[in-house]
Amino acid sequence: MGRTGRPEAGRLVSPPPSASRRPLLLLLLALCLHAHIGLRRGSGEGMLCVKEACGCQVVPSTQCRIQKCTTDFVSLTSHLTPALDGFDAEFCKALRAYSACTQRTAKSCRGNLVFHSAVLGISDLMSQRNCSRDGPTSSTYPEVLHEPCNYHSRTQHTHAHAHGQAPGHPKPGYLFCGLFGDPHLRTFKDSFQTCKVEGAWPLIDNDYLSVQVTNVPVVTGSSATATNKITVIFKPYQGCTDQKVYQAVTDDLPAAFVDGTVSGGDPPGHAPPGVDGGVAVGAAKPRALWISERSPGRHVELHAGYIGVTVIVRQLGRYLTMAVRIPEEMAEAYDASQDLQLCLNGCPGGERIDRGGHLALPPLAPPAPGLRQQTSRPGAGRPHASPYGAPRLLDVREARERCREELEVEDIYFHSCVFDLLTTGDTNFTAAALSAQKDMESLHPHRDRWRIYPRGSASQPMAPLALLLLCCTLCSLPLV
């Protein structure tokens, strides 16, 4: 992180908009301080006091309501995810509501570090998201519109009806699963495995959704495989959609279901959605199921709003990757005959290549005959017509350097990249690891679980301690 924003000439200088991490850091500080705030009650006067571990000064706050503003903002955005269409508009509404709340309590919050951190963070986030200062704002207690073919609306309505209270934003639990590379599997429980699983295998199989992959050997003489076919079946849901099947194979990543349609559950007379999908032109109701083609032949997203599911399919080089976000209650809707699900239970023991989470580096072996070198670069055209990856195997140093060009943190995605390059020599697997990491960050609901490190890795950070030190350091800065 740069050194912008440091006090200069007796005032706090605001950094340029390019300091993209500062607003998140400031809002993190606000949330962190709130997590360590204790309310002293004695002679009737309220005092906000950050724990003595940070050595911060006690700030009088009898009427400062910044904590309420922050709590409302978290409530308004907790259900949002960047992968969903309309995220920017809803996030801007929430930011404007947050800004209006801080303005109402500004007079009583003078000198409050949390307040000033939140104000700076809001301003920078609004600039980065191109949010206008004027416009609609989110309501803390919005009206619940019951949309039976929209999972979030349906769960909101059910929550409000069951508890007989003002509707808010219930927080349904979500799960993430991803598959990429040779192949590497991240399960719903955030277990990271490297498996053989040659042939057709079910990743997900429940009452609402089925996802199956087909894996083929990558290099002769190696047990490693990679995915060349993905089949996604959205099962019929009464009143929302008939069964829809999506199938992708190497060099054929369609922007439509196998029946030629691009959406499901459309009201009669409405045109299919465009790239931003979700709401048909002239229609007031969100769609139940639609496809967004992000990059022709390379990146497709499937959105099933009626069950709250997002599936991302990509092609990198000659192979496919898959990432999925699904509500926990949907993932658990299966019977005993559907227990073979790699996302749910991981790979069978006999199919594991890693040893209990430790990914051993493969021995160097001669490449399969007839293979040609293949490179990956931004904006590159179709891959070479060779059946698999590159013939020139890299040594450990070269593989680590290649992977470090794209993956800065040496977590399990970095180590998977190194493993794949040593196994195949195909540098497209570097792009596959990077894309898999980005899709995980886009869909995984729990930021604190994003990073997984190999067992015994010295690079694993001490996140709680670092966060406490960060809070204490920023808390000690003078606010002039």
N, C-alpha and C positions, 0 to 999 in steps of 0.2 A: 504494500500500500504506500502511496506517495506521501509527501510531507506538506501537501496543500492544506489550507484551512487552519494554519497555525497563527496565533496572535501576532499582529504586526501593528506598530504605531498605536498601541493602546486600544485596538478594536479587533474583532474577530473577522478575518477576511474569508469570504465565501469562495470556494474553489470553483473551477470551470465545470460545465456539465459533463465533461469527459471523465470526471472522477466518479465512475459508475458505482463504486462500492460504498461510497460515503453514506448515501441515504439509508441503505440497509443497515450499515453500522450504527447510525444514529438511532434508528428505530429499534435495533437490537439493544442498544444501551438503555433506551426508555423501558423496554420490556424487562431487561436484566435488572434495572434498578427497582422496578415494581416488584420483581420476584424477591428482592431482598428488603422490601420496605416493611417496617413495623409501625403500628399506630399506637402512640403513647396516649393513654387516657389518664389524666390526673385531676387537675382543677377545672376540667371542662374544656380545655383548649386542645385541639387536635394538632399533632406535630408529626410530620413525615420524617423518618430517620433511617438512612441507609445503614446497614449493619456496620459495626465498628471495625470489621476486618478491612474495609476500604478506607477508613479514616476520613469519611466525608462529613462535612458540616451539616448540622441539623437545620432544616429549612422550614420556617413557619408556613403552614398551608391550610389555614382554617377553612378557606373557601376555594382553593385551587382544585379544579376538577379534571386535571389532565389524565388522571388514572381512569376516570370514567370514559373520557374521550378515546383513550387507547383501548380499553376493554371493548367499547362499541365497535371500533375499527377491526379488531381481531374477530369479533362476532360476525361482522359483515363480510369478511374475506376468507374465513376459515374453510368455506366450502368451495372456494374457487381454485382452479388449477390452470396454468398457462396452456395446457393441451386442449382445453375446451374453447369452442368458438364463442365469441362475445366476451372473452376474459378482459380485454383492455377496457371496453366500455363499462363493465361492472366495477372493475378496479378503480377507474377514474371516478365513478360515482362515489365509491367508498372514500377515496382520498379527499374529494370535495366535502363530504360530510365530516370527515376527520378535521379538515382545515377550518370549517365553520365552527366546529365545537371548540377548537383551540382559540379562535377569535373571541368567542363568547366568554371564555375564562381567562383571557390574556391579562387583564388588569390585576386579578388576584394571584397570578402565577409569576409575577416578576421575580427574577433571581432564582427560579426553580430550574435546575439543570435538566430534569426530565422534560419539562415543558419546552425549553429552547432546543433541545436535541430533537424532539418530535417535530417542531416547526421547521427546522432546517431539513430534516429527512423528508417531510411531506413536500416541501418546495422542490427538492431535487428529484424526487420520484415523479412528481407531476410533469417536470420538464422532460425527463427521460421517456415517459409514456405519452408525451404530447397531449396531456390532459389540459383542457381549457379551464380557466378559473371560473368561468360562468357556465352553468349547465345543470342538469338534474343531479340530485344527490340521493344516496341510498337512505332508506328509512331504517331505524334500528328495529322497528317492528313492522316489517312490510306485510301487505295484505297477501295472504296465501291463496294463490289461484290454483285450484285443484286440476292438474293436468295428468290424467291417468297414464299417458304414454311418455311422461317425463319422470325419471326415477327420483330426482331431487325434489321436484314438486310433490310427488306422491308420498315420499317419506316425511316431508314437511307437514303435509296435510294430516297424515296418520299420527305424527307426533303431537300436533296441536290438538287433534280430536281426542287422542287417548289421555292427554294430561289436562284437558279443559283449561288451557292457559293461552296467553297471548302468543301467537306464533313467532318464532325466531328462526335461527338457522341450526337445526339439529345436525349433529356431526356423525353421519354414518361412517363406519369403519371401512377403509379401502385396503386392498392388497395389490402387490406388484409382482410380476413375474417377467423374466427376460431370458432370451436364448440368442447366442451369437457365437461366431468363431468355430472352434474345433470339436464339438460345440461346448460352450460354457453356459451353465444354467444357473440362474438366480431364482430361488423358489419363493413362494409366498412367505416363508418364514425367514427370508434373507439368508438362507444357506446357499453358499456358492460352491458349485460342483462342476467338474469336467468329466464328460462321459463319452462312451463309445456310441451306444444306442443307434446302431446301424439299422436302416429300414424305417418303417412307419411306427411312430410312437405318439400317444396322446399326451399333450401338455395339460389340457383342461377338458373335463367332461362332466358337466352338471346338467341340471334341468333346463338351463337357459342358453348355455353356450358350450360349443365344442371346438377345440383347437388341436389340430394334429400336424405333426411335421414329419418329413421324410429326409433321412440323412444318408449320405453316400460317402465312401472312403475318399480321402483327400489325396493321400500319397501312398503309393505301393509300398508295403512293408511296415506301415504304421497303422495302429488301431484307431487313430483319430479320424473323425468324420466331420462333415459340415452339411448344412441344410440346403437342399435344392428345391423343396416344395413345402408350401404351407397351405393348409385348408382350414378355413374358419366357418363354422356353421352357427348361425343365429337361429335358434329354435322358435317356433311360432308362439306368439303371445297374443291372446285373445283381445281384439279391439285395437291392436297396435301394428302388428306386422305378421305376415306369413313367414314360413321358413325361407331364409336367404343363405346362400352358400357363396363364399368368396374363396378363390383359389389362385395362388401365385406360384409360378415355377421360374427357374432361372431363365432370364431374358424375356419373361412375360409377366410383368407386374401390372395387371389391368386396373383401370379406374372404374370398374363395374363388377357387379355380381355375375355368376355364371349364366344367369338368365338374361343378361344384358341391361338390367336396370341399375341405377346408381343410388337408389334409396328404397326404403320400405315404409309402409303405412302412410303413404301420401294421400291427402284428401283428393277426391276426383276433381280434375280440371286444373290442378296446380302443377306448375313446371318443376322439374327437379332442382335441388339447390346447387349453387355454384361452389367454388372452392371454400368459401367461408360457411357454407351449409348451415343446417340447423333450422332455419326458418324459411319457408317458401315465400316467393314474391307474392304479395297480396294476401298472405295467410297470417293469422295472428297467433297460431299455435306452433310450437316447436315440433320438428319432425321426430319420428321414433327411431329412424335408422338411416344413416347416409354415409357416403364415401367422399373423402377429400383427397385429391391428388396433389401432393405438395411438390413433387418433382417427377415429371413424366418418366415412367419406366424405372424409377429409382426409389421413390418414397410415397407411400400411400397410407392414409389413416382411416380407420373404420370407427365410426361413432354410433354407438347404440344407446341413445338417450333414454329409451324405455327401461333399460336395466342398468344404466350408469356405467357402461363399459366403453373403454377406448383401446383399440388395438393399432399398433404401429408396425408396418411391414416395410423393410428396406431391402434393396439389393446392393451389395458392395462386392465388386469383382464378379466372381462366378457364383456367389452364395448369398443366402438370404438371412436376415435377422428379424427377430420378433420381440415386441414388448407389449405388455397388456396391463391395464389397471381395471380392477373389478371390485364392486362392493363385497364386503366380507360375507354378508348374508346370501348373496348370489353364489359365491364360490363354495359355500357350505351346503348348497341344495343338491345333494347327490345321494345315491343309495350304495349298498355294498357292492353291487355289480359295476360301479363306476370308480372303484378305489385306485385303479392304475392311472394316476395323473402325475406327471413329472413335476408340474408346478406345485402340486399339493404335497407330495411325499418324496420328491427327489428321484434320482435314478436308482434302480436296483443295485445292490452291492456289487454284483458281478459285472456291471456296466460302468463302474467308476474307474476313471484314470487317475484322479487325484487320490492322495492318501489322507483321508480325514481332514480335508481342507488344505493340505500341503500339496502344491503343484510342482512336482519334480520336473526339472528341465529334461527334454527328450535327448537321447543320444543322437549324434550326427549320423545321417544315413545318406547314401547316394539318392539323387532324385529319380523319380519315375521317368522312364524313357519317353521322348517325344514332347516334353514340357518346354514351354517358352517363357521367358521372363515377362512379368506383368508388373506394371507400376500403377500407383494410385495417386492422382493429383486432382485438385479442385478443377471442375469444369471439364474433366476428361470425357471422352466419348465412350462408346461401347467397349467392353473389355475384349482382349484378343480371343480368337476362336479356339484356343487350346482348351482341352477338357478340364484342366485343373490349374493350379497356380504356377509360381516361378520355379525354375530348376535350381537356381543358385542358392544353396543354403548359406545362411549367415552364421557367424560365430556369436557368442554371447554378447560381446562388446558391441558389435554392429547392431544386433537385435535390440539391445537396450537403447542405443542411440536413436535408432529409427522410432522406437516407441516413445521415447522422451520428447521427440519433436512434436508429438500430438498430445501426449498425456503427461501433464506436469507432476501430478501426484502419483507416487508409487504405491497405489492401492491394488486391489485384485484385478482391476481392468488393465492396469499397466502390466502386471505379471502374466495375465492371460495373453496380452499382445506379444510379449517376449516368447512365451511358449509356442504360440501359433507361428511366429516367424521362424523359430528354430525348427519347428516341425515341417513347415511347407516352403519357406522362403518367399511366400507370396505376400508382398507388402500391402495388398488390399485388406489383409486382416488387421492392419494398423487402423485403417479407416473404420473397419467394422467395430473394433473395440471403442473407438472414440464415439461413434454414433450410438452404440449401446449405452455408453455412459451418459450421453446427452438425453437419450430417451428415458433412461432411469431417472435422471434429475427432473425431467418434465412430468413424469407420471407417478413416481414414488411419493406416497403421501407423507412420509416421515423423514424430514431433512436430517434428523440426528442419526438416521440409519443408512444414509447414502454411502458412506465410506466403509468398505470392508477391507481389512488388511490380512495378508497371509499370516498364519499362526507364527508367533515369535518374531514378527517383523519389527525392526528397530525404527521404522519410519512412521509407526502409528502414533498420532498426536495425542496429547493429554488434553482433550477438549474441555472438560469442566474446569481444570486449572487455568488453561489459557483464557477461557471466558471470564473467570473471576479476575485475573490479572488485567484483562482488557477493561473491565468495568472500573477497577480501582484506578488504573492509569487515567482514563478519561474523566473519572470523577474528580481527580486531583487537579485537573486543568482549571485555571481561573477563567471565569466568565465575566468579561468586562462589558 
